């Protein structure tokens, strides 16, 4: 039973970073991060305009 357990853990020990799904997820995460920073910049500029209009 020990030998069978060792064989089943072999794929887990393999390099995770070669997983295409994980790579795709990382790429989409970095892209959404860039989108979020763009939105944040736009929101801050809109806030500045609103503050100026109030004054």
C-alpha positions in Angstrom: 0.0 0.0 0.0 2.9 2.3 0.7 4.3 1.8 -2.8 0.9 2.6 -4.3 0.6 5.8 -2.3 4.1 6.9 -3.4 3.2 6.4 -7.1 0.0 8.5 -6.7 1.9 11.5 -5.3 4.3 11.6 -8.2 2.3 14.0 -10.4 1.7 16.3 -7.5 5.5 16.6 -7.0 5.9 17.7 -10.7 6.5 21.4 -11.5 3.2 23.2 -10.9 4.2 26.2 -12.9 4.1 24.2 -16.1 0.4 23.7 -15.6 -1.2 25.6 -18.6 -4.4 26.4 -16.7 -2.4 28.0 -13.8 -0.4 30.0 -16.3 -3.5 31.2 -18.0 -5.0 32.1 -14.6 -1.8 34.1 -13.7 -2.0 36.0 -17.1 -5.6 36.9 -16.6 -5.0 38.0 -13.0 -2.1 40.3 -14.1 -4.3 41.7 -16.9 -7.2 42.4 -14.5 -4.7 44.0 -12.1 -3.7 46.4 -14.9 -7.4 47.1 -15.7 -8.1 47.8 -12.0 -5.2 50.3 -11.8 -6.5 52.1 -14.9 -10.0 52.2 -13.3 -8.5 53.5 -10.1 -6.7 56.3 -11.9 -9.8 57.3 -13.8 -11.8 57.3 -10.6 -9.3 59.5 -8.8 -9.3 62.0 -11.7 -13.1 62.1 -11.6 -13.0 62.7 -7.9 -10.6 65.6 -8.5 -13.0 67.1 -11.0 -16.0 66.8 -8.6 -14.0 68.5 -5.8 -13.2 71.4 -8.1 -16.8 71.7 -9.2 -18.0 71.8 -5.6 -15.5 74.6 -4.9 
